[in-house]
Amino acid sequence: MKKVLITSKSFGQSGDDAIRILNGAGLELLYYNDSFDEKVFAEKLSDCDGLIIGSHELSENAVKSAAKLKVVSKHGTGLDNIDLEMMDRYGIKVKNVPSVNANAVADLTFGLILDTARKISLAASNTVSGKWKYEIGVDVYKKAISLIGFGKIGQNVAKRARGFSMKVFAYDPYLKKLPDEFDGFVEITTFISALEKADFLSIHIPLNVSTKNLISINEMKKMKPSAIIINTSRGGIVNEADLVYALSSGIIAGAGLDVLEEEPATSENPLLGFDGVTIIPHMGMYTIETINQVSIIAAQNIVDYI
């Protein structure tokens, strides 16, 4: 019987459809989603034909130990934790689940926009700690939002921004023409112009060599002092040391972050000390509907290939 190792903690947590797909194909399912230890992971993977992986790293040592491994299915979209060139060398197919989480991430993005603009999390925290203290925020209505990346998630954020009568600017080097549905309320712009115009700068691009530290101090200095950075994409696209400096110096006003360079966050992360920053634990796709659909497709990827 062929074996599949499942290491994504959220896989199959919103319904049993994905498990039934794997069981129906006669696959034996193994699980390792406790606190991650590379040695234990490599041992569990060593006899498996397939892997359904979450956000932890897939090291070469683990791949070397898995002589039977034929396919890896990412439980999500981003493949930054998988070295695709390495997988090619070992002849292992890599699949992901693109676009399914677009609405969930767009909802969360807009939630962070509203939260950081109106300081909702800060006010709630004050209230819980016994301080009945008003926090003065800023309007979102009719403000300018610049989207860095205009794929499915960026497009869905634009649709939500339209309901707030926002001015929507989009920078995407692969975008030559707007889809017809966005004509008249989204404007394609340059990267520098997107920075300069933004009241809210929202990032929707993958992490790779060309996007690492894309938003650093030089870019932040081009933004308005009142601007807020929203990142629901990947940690590392925003240079966190530079972000700390920019916030401390009043170069920008705040940030809403679902992702960090190092996850999970620890108490030593200086970004946790800013009232103008909201940090949440990489939960962009975590809705019941999305987890179930992503799990189904991740499972089907394994079955189709094996």
C-alpha positions as CSV (number, residue, x, y, z in Angstrom):
1,M,0.0,0.0,0.0
2,K,1.3,3.4,-0.9
3,K,1.8,5.9,1.9
4,V,1.1,9.6,2.2
5,L,2.5,11.7,5.0
6,I,0.4,14.7,6.1
7,T,2.2,17.5,8.0
8,S,-0.1,20.4,7.5
9,K,-1.9,21.1,10.8
10,S,-5.0,22.4,9.2
11,F,-5.4,19.7,6.5
12,G,-8.9,18.1,6.8
13,Q,-9.8,20.0,9.9
14,S,-13.0,21.5,8.3
15,G,-14.5,18.4,6.9
16,D,-13.7,14.8,6.0
17,D,-14.0,15.1,2.2
18,A,-10.2,15.3,1.6
19,I,-9.5,12.3,3.9
20,R,-12.2,10.3,2.0
21,I,-10.5,11.1,-1.3
22,L,-7.2,9.7,0.0
23,N,-8.8,6.7,1.7
24,G,-10.8,6.0,-1.4
25,A,-7.7,5.7,-3.5
26,G,-6.3,3.0,-1.1
27,L,-3.6,5.2,0.4
28,E,-2.3,4.7,3.9
29,L,-2.2,8.0,5.8
30,L,0.5,9.0,8.2
31,Y,0.5,12.2,10.3
32,Y,3.2,14.4,11.7
33,N,1.9,17.8,12.8
34,D,3.3,18.2,16.2
35,S,6.1,20.6,17.1
36,F,8.4,20.3,14.1
37,D,11.6,18.4,14.4
38,E,13.5,17.8,11.1
39,K,15.0,14.4,12.2
40,V,11.6,13.0,13.2
41,F,10.1,14.4,10.0
42,A,12.7,12.8,7.8
43,E,12.2,9.5,9.5
44,K,8.4,9.6,9.0
45,L,8.9,10.7,5.3
46,S,11.5,8.0,4.5
47,D,8.9,5.3,3.5
48,C,6.3,7.6,1.9
49,D,5.2,8.0,-1.7
50,G,3.5,11.3,-1.2
51,L,3.6,14.3,1.1
52,I,1.0,16.9,1.9
53,I,3.0,19.8,3.4
54,G,2.1,23.0,5.2
55,S,4.5,25.9,5.8
56,H,7.5,24.2,7.3
57,E,10.7,23.8,5.3
58,L,11.3,20.7,3.2
59,S,15.1,20.1,3.6
60,E,17.3,18.2,1.2
61,N,18.2,15.8,4.1
62,A,14.6,14.9,4.4
63,V,14.2,14.5,0.6
64,K,17.4,12.3,0.4
65,S,15.9,10.0,3.0
66,A,12.7,9.5,1.1
67,A,13.7,7.2,-1.8
68,K,10.0,6.4,-2.6
69,L,8.8,10.0,-2.6
70,K,7.2,10.9,-5.9
71,V,4.9,13.9,-5.3
72,V,4.6,16.8,-2.8
73,S,1.3,18.6,-2.6
74,K,1.4,22.0,-0.8
75,H,-1.6,22.6,1.4
76,G,-1.9,26.2,0.1
77,T,-0.5,28.4,-2.6
78,G,2.9,29.7,-1.7
79,L,5.9,27.4,-2.5
80,D,8.6,29.5,-0.9
81,N,9.3,26.7,1.7
82,I,10.1,24.2,-1.1
83,D,13.3,24.4,-3.2
84,L,11.8,23.6,-6.7
85,E,15.2,23.2,-8.4
86,M,16.1,20.7,-5.7
87,M,12.9,18.8,-6.3
88,D,13.6,18.7,-10.0
89,R,17.0,17.2,-9.4
90,Y,15.3,14.4,-7.3
91,G,12.6,13.9,-9.9
92,I,9.8,14.7,-7.4
93,K,6.7,16.5,-8.7
94,V,5.5,19.5,-6.7
95,K,1.8,20.6,-6.8
96,N,0.0,23.5,-5.0
97,V,-3.5,24.9,-4.7
98,P,-3.5,28.3,-6.4
99,S,-6.3,30.9,-6.1
100,V,-8.7,28.9,-3.9
101,N,-7.8,31.1,-0.9
102,A,-8.2,34.4,-2.7
103,N,-11.4,35.5,-1.1
104,A,-10.4,34.4,2.4
105,V,-7.1,36.3,2.2
106,A,-8.8,39.3,0.6
107,D,-11.3,39.4,3.5
108,L,-8.5,39.2,6.0
109,T,-6.5,41.9,4.2
110,F,-9.4,44.3,4.4
111,G,-9.9,43.3,8.0
112,L,-6.3,44.5,8.7
113,I,-6.9,47.7,6.8
114,L,-9.9,48.5,9.0
115,D,-8.2,47.3,12.1
116,T,-5.1,49.4,11.7
117,A,-7.0,52.4,10.4
118,R,-9.4,52.5,13.4
119,K,-7.0,50.9,15.9
120,I,-9.6,48.3,16.7
121,S,-7.2,45.6,18.2
122,L,-5.4,48.3,20.3
123,A,-8.7,49.6,21.7
124,A,-10.0,46.1,22.4
125,S,-6.8,45.3,24.2
126,N,-7.1,48.4,26.3
127,T,-10.6,47.6,27.2
128,V,-9.7,44.0,28.3
129,S,-6.9,45.4,30.5
130,G,-9.4,47.8,32.2
131,K,-8.6,51.0,30.3
132,W,-11.7,52.7,28.8
133,K,-9.7,54.7,26.3
134,Y,-10.8,56.1,23.0
135,E,-8.3,55.6,20.1
136,I,-8.3,58.2,17.3
137,G,-8.0,56.5,13.9
138,V,-8.3,57.5,10.3
139,D,-11.0,57.0,7.7
140,V,-10.7,54.3,5.1
141,Y,-13.5,55.7,3.0
142,K,-12.2,57.4,-0.2
143,K,-8.6,56.8,0.7
144,A,-6.0,55.5,-1.7
145,I,-4.9,51.9,-1.7
146,S,-2.0,50.6,-3.7
147,L,-1.9,46.9,-4.5
148,I,1.5,45.4,-5.1
149,G,0.5,42.4,-7.2
150,F,-2.8,42.1,-9.0
151,G,-3.5,38.4,-9.2
152,K,-6.6,36.9,-7.8
153,I,-6.1,38.1,-4.2
154,G,-5.2,41.6,-5.3
155,Q,-8.2,41.7,-7.6
156,N,-10.5,40.6,-4.7
157,V,-9.1,43.3,-2.4
158,A,-9.8,45.8,-5.2
159,K,-13.4,44.7,-5.3
160,R,-13.7,45.2,-1.5
161,A,-12.0,48.6,-1.7
162,R,-14.6,49.7,-4.3
163,G,-17.3,49.4,-1.7
164,F,-15.4,52.0,0.4
165,S,-15.1,54.3,-2.6
166,M,-11.3,54.0,-2.4
167,K,-8.9,55.1,-5.1
168,V,-7.3,51.8,-6.2
169,F,-3.9,51.7,-7.8
170,A,-2.2,48.5,-9.0
171,Y,1.4,47.7,-9.7
172,D,2.2,44.3,-11.2
173,P,5.1,43.9,-13.7
174,Y,3.1,41.1,-15.4
175,L,-0.1,43.1,-15.8
176,K,-0.3,44.8,-19.3
177,K,-4.1,45.4,-19.4
178,L,-6.7,45.4,-16.7
179,P,-9.5,42.8,-16.8
180,D,-12.6,44.5,-18.1
181,E,-14.4,44.4,-14.8
182,F,-11.8,46.7,-13.3
183,D,-11.9,49.4,-16.0
184,G,-12.8,52.7,-14.5
185,F,-11.9,52.1,-10.9
186,V,-8.5,50.6,-10.9
187,E,-5.5,52.4,-12.3
188,I,-2.3,50.6,-13.4
189,T,0.7,52.5,-12.0
190,T,4.5,52.2,-11.6
191,F,6.1,50.8,-8.4
192,I,7.3,54.2,-7.3
193,S,4.0,55.9,-8.0
194,A,2.2,53.1,-6.0
195,L,4.4,53.9,-3.0
196,E,3.9,57.6,-3.2
197,K,0.1,57.5,-3.7
198,A,-0.7,54.9,-1.0
199,D,-2.6,55.6,2.2
200,F,-2.6,51.8,2.4
201,L,0.0,49.7,0.7
202,S,-1.2,46.1,0.4
203,I,1.2,43.4,-0.7
204,H,0.0,40.4,-2.8
205,I,3.1,38.8,-4.4
206,P,5.2,35.6,-3.8
207,L,8.4,35.6,-1.9
208,N,11.4,34.9,-4.2
209,V,14.9,36.2,-5.0
210,S,13.5,39.3,-6.7
211,T,10.9,40.2,-4.1
212,K,13.0,39.6,-0.9
213,N,13.2,42.9,1.0
214,L,11.2,44.6,-1.9
215,I,9.8,47.1,0.7
216,S,12.8,48.4,2.6
217,I,13.7,51.8,4.0
218,N,14.2,53.5,0.7
219,E,10.7,52.5,-0.4
220,M,9.2,53.5,2.9
221,K,10.8,56.9,2.7
222,K,8.8,57.4,-0.6
223,M,5.5,56.8,1.2
224,K,3.3,59.3,3.1
225,P,4.0,59.6,6.8
226,S,0.4,58.6,7.4
227,A,0.7,55.5,5.3
228,I,0.0,51.9,6.6
229,I,1.6,48.8,5.1
230,I,-0.5,45.6,4.9
231,N,1.2,42.3,4.3
232,T,-0.8,39.1,4.0
233,S,1.6,37.6,1.4
234,R,4.9,36.4,2.8
235,G,7.3,37.5,5.5
236,G,10.6,38.8,4.0
237,I,9.0,40.9,1.4
238,V,8.9,43.8,3.9
239,N,12.3,44.3,5.6
240,E,11.3,44.1,9.3
241,A,14.4,45.9,10.6
242,D,13.7,48.8,8.3
243,L,10.0,48.7,9.2
244,V,10.9,49.1,12.9
245,Y,13.1,52.1,12.0
246,A,10.4,53.6,9.8
247,L,7.8,53.3,12.5
248,S,10.1,54.6,15.2
249,S,11.1,57.6,13.1
250,G,7.6,58.5,11.9
251,I,8.4,57.7,8.3
252,I,5.2,55.7,8.1
253,A,2.3,55.4,10.5
254,G,1.6,51.7,10.9
255,A,1.4,48.1,9.6
256,G,-1.0,45.2,9.6
257,L,1.0,41.9,9.3
258,D,-0.3,38.4,8.8
259,V,3.2,37.1,8.0
260,L,6.7,37.6,9.4
261,E,10.2,36.8,8.5
262,E,10.4,34.4,11.5
263,E,7.3,32.6,12.5
264,P,5.9,32.1,15.1
265,A,6.5,35.6,16.5
266,T,8.4,35.7,19.8
267,S,8.3,38.3,22.6
268,E,11.7,39.6,21.3
269,N,10.2,40.8,18.0
270,P,10.3,44.6,18.3
271,L,7.3,45.1,16.0
272,L,5.1,43.8,18.9
273,G,5.9,47.0,20.8
274,F,4.1,49.4,18.5
275,D,0.6,50.6,19.0
276,G,0.2,51.2,15.3
277,V,1.0,47.6,14.4
278,T,-1.3,44.6,14.3
279,I,0.3,41.2,14.0
280,I,-1.7,38.0,13.5
281,P,-0.5,34.4,13.1
282,H,-0.4,33.7,9.4
283,M,-4.1,32.9,9.2
284,G,-5.0,34.2,5.8
285,M,-6.7,31.1,4.4
286,Y,-8.1,30.0,7.7
287,T,-11.8,29.9,7.1
288,I,-13.9,26.7,7.3
289,E,-14.8,27.0,3.6
290,T,-11.3,27.6,2.3
291,I,-9.5,25.0,4.5
292,N,-12.0,22.4,3.3
293,Q,-11.6,23.3,-0.4
294,V,-7.8,23.6,-0.2
295,S,-7.6,20.2,1.5
296,I,-9.7,18.6,-1.2
297,I,-7.5,19.9,-4.0
298,A,-4.3,19.1,-2.1
299,A,-5.6,15.5,-1.7
300,Q,-6.7,15.2,-5.3
301,N,-3.2,16.4,-6.4
302,I,-1.7,13.4,-4.6
303,V,-4.3,10.9,-5.9
304,D,-4.0,12.2,-9.5
305,Y,-0.2,11.8,-9.6
306,I,0.2,8.6,-7.7
